[in-house]
Amino acid sequence: MCRNIRPLNNFAPPATDDEVAAAALQYVRKVSGTARPSAANQEVFDRAVAEVARITRELVDGLVTSAPPKDREAEAAKARARAELRYAR
């Protein structure tokens, strides 16, 4: 999975539309194998991003969990600590 795609479920506050769109863009880039589509493919690329974002929003909004919502700052701190361990030399 692309490391730039972040979990979006069960956060307080909930995932924003910008976060959902960013995840959709990363997914479509990964699947299509290109970060910048040609002019001939731009329309279908943009349509795919919009559709993936719509379905992702539907998924995130529809998921049910009994776990308490995760704190964004605490999760970000954990990610920074993991990155520090991974990239420290």
Secondary structure, DSSP 4 states (H G I P E B T S, - for coil): --TTPPP-SSEESPPPHHHHHHHHHHHHHHHHT-SS--TTTHHHHHHHHHHHHHHHHHHHHH---SSPPEEHHHHHHHHHHHHHHHH--
